[in-house]
């Protein structure tokens, strides 16, 4: 990994239980390649916020329902990120579509985990769609975030066999186990790429 004195300042965005967030925080503690400086949710009731507070991580809850449009919500999100000097964002079960206003300024510095083998099944109900299509395998992907929903370049994937008589819930559970392996590894790779680009920009 490219060297720098301070770890990259990471924000993790969640909307719910935050199991992926926990694996990312643990990996940052174990490996030291990034420092989680903010856990941000678009919902006050996200269970992951409680865990973050118990673990002394700074949190912000910005309820998108309080805003008339997506950009005003995102402007408050952006102000909060600036307040915490965030350099890199990992979306971890963040269930809000972001506009180009936001994604363009974070391009190359924001990644997402999605529960399908992209480019298959962007959007919702990925496990049900994979089973109904008769696929033999499912999985999860970590990708760079761009303006198109779940369209950015894939960084890494994990695969899971679809069993006869699988249900979406059973499959989701097995895929989630793989997500917890995949996301820390992919985050480390993405941050390494980001640092290499940053050093190249400084040298230019
Ligand atoms: C995960 O399965 C993640 O891949 C998915 O939400 C779940 C969040 O679980 N994300 C998406 O569907 C994004 N489009 P978690 O809160 O326990 O990490």
Boltz pocket constraint, residues with backbone or C-beta under 6 A from the ligand:
constraints:
  - pocket:
      binder: B
      contacts: [[A, 14], [A, 15], [A, 16], [A, 17], [A, 18], [A, 19], [A, 20], [A, 21], [A, 92], [A, 93], [A, 94], [A, 95], [A, 113], [A, 114], [A, 115], [A, 123], [A, 140], [A, 172], [A, 176], [A, 179]]
      max_distance: 6.0
